[in-house]
């Protein structure tokens, strides 16, 4: 019976939802937002200045600084939304990192192909889709890695102590 109780305790500890260090998650979300915004800002200026490609698609009438700033702000907001999604999934999903990777991966694929549906130059749409793919992949990788590191599984309770043998009359 003791082995059965140990098995049940182990099963309950493995199937329980893990605890996530939310302070670390949101700190990583803030850092990810800065990284994504910096990448979007830098690559927008580089592609517009050095190569003359007016990225992002649909923003060709904006000046280089305004286009880069808008694209960077959107990248930062996407990182915050991804962090919020991961926060919700950590409360309701048994495997929050796996669920986050699937959901965010599909969203990144959609956002990578979405510029191809806009009117305008095909090369600008492809470059914008590539930027969306790279930025989304960085956001997923950073958030998933930090969350996987900060997961705390509940330890199984200690096994019950073995029953004491009955004492014989007279001591031993």
N, C-alpha and C positions, 0 to 999 in steps of 0.2 A: 504494500500500500504506500510505503514511503517513496518508492521509485515513481509511482504514479503521481503523487503530490509534487515531486520534483519536476516531472515532465509537464504537468499543468502550469506550474509557476514559470518554467522556462518558456512555454508557449505563450503565456500571457505577456511576458516581458518582451518577447520578440514581435508580437503582433500589436503591441501598444504603440500609439502615435509617439514619435520622438519629440522631445522638447527642443526648441530652437532658441538660441540666444538672439533675441530680437534687437538688442542694442548693437550687437556685431552686424546683424543683417542690415539694419538701416544705416550704420556707418559705412558699410560696404556699398550700399545703394547710393549714398552721397558721393563716395569716391568714384563709383562707376559712372555716375552722372557727369562728374568733372572730366573723366577720361573720354567718355563718348562725345561730350560737347567740344572738348579740345581737339579730338580727332576730326569731327565734322567741320569745325571752324578752319583748322589747318588745311585739310584736304580740299575744302571748297576754295580757299584763297590760292592754293598751289595750282589746282586745276584751272581756275579762271585766269590767274596771272601768268603762269608759265606755258600752259598748253592752249589757252583761249577757249576752253570748253565751258559754256555757261551752265554749270551745275548749281543747284539742283534743277531737274527738269520741271518746267512750268514757272521757274523763277528767273527767266532770262532777261526780263525787263527791269529787274532789281539791280542796284549797284553791287559791286563785289563785297563791300563791307556789310551791307544790309542782308544780302543773300547768305553770307557766311554766318552772321549772327542769328538769323532766323533758323537756319538749318541746325546750328549748334543748340539753340534753345529747344528745338523739337527733339533732338537727340537726348538732351538732358531729361526732358519730360518723359520720354520713352523709358529711360532707365528708372525713373521714379515709379512709373506705372508697373514696370516689371518687378520692382522691389515690392510694391503693394500686392501684386499677384502672388509672389512667393510668400509673403506674410499670410495671406488668406489660405494658400495651399498648405502651409505648415500647420494651420489650425484644423483643417478638415481632411487632409489626405494622409493615407498611411505612408506613402512614399512621395513626399512633396517635391524633392529634387527631380525625380523622374517625370512627374506630372508637369512640372514647370518647363523642363527641357522640351517635352512634346508640344505643349501649348505655345511656348515662345518660339520654338523652331518653325512651327507652321505659320505663325504670325510674321516671322522674318522672311520666310519664303514668299508669302503674299506681298509683303512690302518690297521685296526685291523685283517681283514681276509687275507690280503696279505702275511704275513709270513707263513701261512699254505701252500702256493703254492711253497715255496722254498724247495730245497733238504736239508735234514738234520733231526735232531732229532725232533720228534713231540712235546715233552715237552718244548724244547727251542722255538719252533714256537708259542706255546700257551702262554708262558710267555712273549715273545716279543709282541704278539698281545694284551695281557693284559696291557702291558706298553704303547703301542700306544693308546689304548682305554682310559686309565687313563689320560695320558698326553693331548690327544686331548680334552677330556671332561673338563679338567682344563682350557685349552686355550679358549674354547668356553664359558665356564661359566664366566671367568674373563672379556673377551672382551665384551660379550653381556650385562653383568651387568653394566659395566662402560658406555657403549654407551647408554643404556636405561636411565641411570641417567643423562647423559649429553645432551640428546635430548632437544631441545628448540622448542616448538610449537609456531607458530606465533599467537599472540593474535588477536582476531577479532577486526576490527575497531569499534570505538564507534558508537552507533546507531545515525542516524541523529536526530537533535533536532526537536521537534514537531513544526509544523507551528504555527505562531502567529495568533490569531484571528484578523480579520479585525477590525479596529477602526471605531466606529460609528461616523457619523458626529456630531460634537459638543463635542468630547472627549470620554466619556464612552458610 
